Amino acid sequence: MKTDDLQVPGDKAGIRIDVFLAESYGEILSRSQVKRLISEDKITVMGKSVTAHYKIKAGDLIRISRQETRDFQARAEDIPLEILYEDESLIVVNKPAGMVVHPAHGNYEHTLVNALLFHTGKLSESDDTMRPGIVHRLDKDTSGVMVAAKNDRAHRFLARQFKEHTIERVYHAVVRGVVQHEEGLCEEPVGRAFLNRRKIIIRPTGGKDARTFFRVTRRYRDASLLEVRPQTGRTHQIRVHMSFLGHPILGDALYGGTSAAISRQALHAKILGFVHPVTRERMLFETELPEDMRKTLALLETDLRQQ
């Protein structure tokens, strides 16, 4: 177990403890995880148990006892994978919608990492033992091409390409409404919402640089099919930018795209291109749209013809 002590600064007085800690810990602890730790008496204030509603005071000493990430070791699980390519350095897969990429607090099994460990036997090591081999991510309900590293050399080489934005990434997205412009670029900065840590919002001040290029490939009666090329890799970037532009992705309940046509966000990572860490060859992988998105497009086509 790891124990952290935080002293509340004066400008944070009056904030609920669960909100304060979720903000302070960012992606390490979500607000729901903070509440769980509070309910288990693993978070105390001045040595005493509190509730999630407790409003912190200046000078309060908060103690948090939690499992260290490095104490955790992801285990292999026999989960089917659609493998597009594999060699000694890396593996490329087509991740299905509904699969979480890596274990996290409260969700340690049935992830892509568990499946990759079973298939490969070993992945690259990472500062975070919950994420071996992982050099980039897709949201749970986003499908499509992913690459994972099988050794540390490959991990460093691939991670550098993502950091320098030299990776080629093309997504297909079905969005609500008829997009009028043939193409566009959204450059609004993004950041995590203060009250809902699951959600990313546009943050003109203090947000992270984010750029999303899109092009319309098909228009329907009240929807559009887009080819999307993110030029940065922020969490939920495409989903947030399209929602900001008034065209949330169909099925994306978190960002206003709820739809009866599809039960998850209609977003698919269709193309992934990168330079191989050993051969230095340019590699390009492309996948077909999954069945649920194909059915959604078929419904939209039928609706368009009946207009």
C-alpha atoms as one frame of an Amber mdcrd trajectory, in Angstrom:
protein
   0.000   0.000   0.000   1.088   3.562  -0.690   0.293   6.403   1.707   0.026
   9.988   0.503  -0.380  13.056   2.711  -1.845  16.265   1.295  -2.304  19.560
   3.114  -5.203  21.684   1.898  -4.097  25.109   0.583  -6.119  28.160   1.537
  -7.601  28.701  -1.916  -9.212  25.242  -1.876 -11.124  25.668   1.385 -14.832
  24.911   1.102 -14.537  22.358  -1.726 -15.896  18.836  -1.249 -13.113  16.396
  -0.466 -14.034  14.006  -3.303 -13.926  16.850  -5.841 -10.623  18.172  -4.480
  -8.887  14.786  -4.568 -10.193  13.858  -8.016  -8.837  17.168  -9.317  -5.523
  16.738  -7.508  -4.910  13.186  -8.713  -6.113  13.587 -12.306  -6.083  10.231
 -14.108  -4.655   8.357 -11.110  -7.881   8.512  -9.091 -11.362   9.234 -10.395
 -14.048  10.794  -8.229 -15.844   7.441  -7.898 -12.586   5.789  -6.808 -12.082
   8.530  -4.212 -15.588   7.867  -2.875 -14.832   4.155  -2.649 -11.622   4.810
  -0.703 -13.542   7.131   1.638 -16.185   4.456   2.234 -13.387   1.989   3.070
 -11.842   4.489   5.544  -8.710   4.665   3.419  -8.989   8.442   3.254  -8.897
  10.368   6.522  -8.746  14.034   7.517  -6.667  14.917  10.566  -6.741  11.210
  11.429 -10.539  10.917  11.347 -12.940   9.290   8.888 -15.072  11.619   6.758
 -17.780  11.363   4.125 -17.467  12.335   0.460 -19.567  15.432   1.253 -17.004
  16.770   3.733 -15.907  20.310   2.835 -12.200  20.706   3.348 -10.647  23.481
   5.417  -7.376  25.323   4.920  -4.614  23.387   6.645  -6.511  20.077   6.759
  -4.130  17.121   6.499  -5.580  14.451   4.214  -4.095  10.952   4.284  -4.770
   8.539   1.407  -3.907   4.845   1.537  -4.082   3.123  -1.840  -2.556   0.263
  -3.762   0.593   1.223  -5.606   0.407   0.700  -9.338   3.784  -1.028  -9.346
   2.451  -3.604  -6.849   0.043  -4.779  -9.531   0.940  -7.240 -12.264  -1.464
  -7.728 -15.165  -2.193 -11.410 -15.785  -2.661 -13.239 -19.061  -6.193 -14.174
 -20.123  -7.270 -16.349 -23.034  -9.342 -13.750 -24.887  -9.717 -13.960 -28.699
  -7.851 -11.328 -30.707  -8.079 -10.233 -34.328  -4.379  -9.988 -35.145  -3.447
  -7.989 -38.230   0.333  -8.366 -37.947   2.931  -9.676 -35.517   6.707 -10.034
 -35.324   9.380 -10.068 -32.616   8.994  -6.347 -31.911   5.308  -5.529 -32.085
   1.769  -6.722 -32.603  -1.058  -4.972 -34.458  -4.666  -5.819 -33.608  -8.184
  -4.723 -34.462  -9.674  -3.838 -31.066 -13.411  -4.453 -30.766 -15.766  -1.923
 -29.232 -16.498  -2.695 -25.590 -12.945  -3.785 -24.713 -10.918  -1.650 -22.290
  -7.293  -1.248 -23.395  -5.530  -1.799 -20.065  -6.311  -2.591 -16.418  -7.086
   0.302 -14.093  -8.156   0.675 -10.481 -11.340  -1.338 -10.055 -11.055  -3.026
 -13.469  -8.175  -5.494 -13.598  -9.408  -8.189 -16.006 -10.759  -8.781 -19.524
  -8.727  -5.975 -21.101  -6.663  -5.872 -24.275  -3.489  -6.070 -22.180  -4.687
  -9.306 -20.553  -5.377 -10.758 -24.007  -2.036  -9.596 -25.431  -0.102 -11.104
 -22.524  -1.733 -14.487 -23.143  -0.971 -14.387 -26.852   2.563 -12.943 -26.787
   3.840 -14.156 -23.423   5.590 -10.842 -22.804   5.118  -7.174 -23.595   7.393
  -4.181 -23.120   7.756  -2.901 -19.591   6.347   0.456 -18.558   6.534   2.881
 -15.660   2.921   1.815 -15.083   2.681  -1.971 -14.676  -0.991  -1.813 -15.613
  -0.026  -0.770 -19.151   2.693  -3.128 -20.472   3.164  -2.768 -24.209   0.726
   0.117 -24.529   2.028   3.088 -26.537  -1.402   4.560 -27.381  -5.028   3.984
 -26.458  -8.528   3.831 -27.831 -11.585   4.493 -25.685 -13.465   1.416 -24.504
 -16.287   1.871 -27.016 -14.081   2.941 -29.928 -13.067   0.123 -32.262 -10.117
  -0.152 -34.603  -6.405  -0.590 -35.243  -3.900  -0.538 -32.390  -0.214  -1.364
 -32.129   1.485  -2.697 -28.974   5.194  -3.129 -28.253   6.718  -6.490 -27.313
  10.040  -5.101 -26.053  11.355  -1.872 -24.591  13.275  -0.822 -27.707  10.134
  -1.027 -29.826   8.139   0.753 -27.116  10.497   3.735 -27.045  10.628   3.998
 -30.843   6.855   3.811 -31.301   6.146   6.136 -28.364   8.450   8.758 -29.881
   6.454   8.683 -33.133   3.215   9.265 -31.243   4.814  12.073 -29.238   6.149
  13.749 -32.383   2.803  13.267 -34.210   4.402  11.387 -37.122   1.956   8.486
 -36.819  -0.736   8.325 -39.504  -4.170   7.882 -37.929  -7.465   7.942 -39.784
 -10.823   7.439 -38.097 -14.307   7.091 -39.531 -17.062   8.727 -37.507 -20.806
   8.976 -37.978 -21.985  12.268 -36.519 -25.355  13.838 -35.884 -26.541  16.470
 -38.338 -25.525  17.469 -41.847 -22.010  18.942 -41.790 -22.089  21.854 -44.238
 -18.375  22.367 -44.909 -16.522  19.801 -47.009 -13.673  19.799 -44.505 -12.526
  21.614 -41.408 -10.000  21.872 -38.599 -10.944  22.224 -34.936  -8.156  23.605
 -32.744  -9.938  24.151 -29.434  -7.845  23.308 -26.329  -9.261  20.538 -24.144
  -9.024  19.552 -20.484 -10.701  17.421 -17.864 -13.971  18.743 -16.432 -13.792
  19.901 -12.820 -16.932  18.208 -11.475 -17.150  15.179 -13.787 -13.667  13.706
 -14.112 -14.845  11.210 -16.732 -15.590  14.059 -19.081 -13.282  16.220 -21.199
 -14.355  19.758 -22.073 -13.205  22.679 -24.206 -10.923  24.804 -22.007  -9.755
  27.993 -23.767  -7.663  28.842 -20.705  -5.422  26.150 -19.267  -6.460  23.452
 -21.731  -4.097  21.239 -23.724  -3.409  21.910 -27.380  -5.663  19.738 -29.573
  -6.159  19.684 -33.346  -8.652  17.580 -35.294  -8.980  17.642 -39.085 -12.140
  16.219 -40.654 -13.549  15.700 -44.139 -17.107  14.791 -45.123 -17.341  11.573
 -47.160 -21.146  11.124 -47.154 -24.162  13.160 -46.071 -27.468  11.683 -44.943
 -30.806  13.246 -44.012 -29.713  14.102 -40.471 -26.226  12.626 -40.159 -22.807
  12.689 -41.827 -19.974  10.214 -42.306 -16.590  11.810 -41.656 -12.988  10.876
 -42.239 -11.170  12.252 -39.196  -7.423  12.758 -38.786  -6.419  13.812 -35.261
  -3.174  15.772 -35.299  -2.770  15.416 -31.539  -3.772  12.550 -29.275  -5.740
  13.978 -26.354  -8.222  11.910 -24.365 -11.673  11.918 -26.054 -10.332  14.513
 -28.509 -12.438  13.621 -31.566 -15.569  13.134 -29.466 -15.173  16.483 -27.690
 -14.314  18.459 -30.819 -17.221  17.083 -32.838 -19.615  17.784 -29.966 -18.256
  21.339 -29.712 -18.905  21.832 -33.437 -22.528  20.813 -32.938 -22.126  17.364
 -34.488 -21.682  14.829 -31.658 -20.811  11.287 -32.666 -23.887   9.066 -32.927
 -24.266   6.832 -29.884 -21.932   8.944 -27.731 -24.112   9.497 -24.668 -21.346
  11.286 -22.734 -21.093  14.068 -25.311 -24.693  14.421 -26.453 -24.899  11.931
 -29.303 -27.386   9.436 -27.860 -28.986   7.469 -30.705 -31.327   4.518 -31.128
 -29.324   3.491 -34.211 -26.200   2.371 -32.333 -25.436   1.573 -28.698 -21.896
   3.005 -28.586 -20.079   5.914 -30.183 -19.893   5.344 -33.954 -16.131   5.898
 -34.074 -13.645   3.492 -35.672  -9.855   3.776 -35.957  -9.655   2.661 -39.580
  -6.029   3.310 -40.550  -2.777   3.279 -38.576   0.608   3.968 -40.146   4.040
   4.061 -38.507   7.726   3.317 -39.065   8.850  -0.120 -37.873  11.313   0.155
 -34.947  13.786  -2.355 -36.430  13.418  -2.440 -40.213  12.562   1.289 -40.459
   9.951   0.361 -43.067   6.770   2.406 -43.301   3.876   0.141 -42.299   0.198
   0.838 -42.930  -2.785  -1.117 -41.611  -6.429  -0.667 -42.550  -9.573  -2.342
 -41.226 -13.182  -2.498 -42.344 -15.930  -0.819 -40.352 -17.400  -3.168 -37.723
 -20.855  -4.636 -38.205 -22.693  -2.217 -35.912 -21.394   0.805 -37.825 -22.156
  -0.818 -41.190 -25.728  -1.452 -40.040 -26.038   2.147 -38.870 -24.884   3.437
 -42.256 -27.306   1.083 -44.022 -30.179   2.498 -41.961 -29.102   6.029 -42.822
 -28.922   5.140 -46.537 -32.435   3.666 -46.421 -33.733   6.754 -44.657 -32.068
   8.987 -47.256 -33.635   7.114 -50.186 -37.075   7.382 -48.601 -36.772  11.123
 -48.103
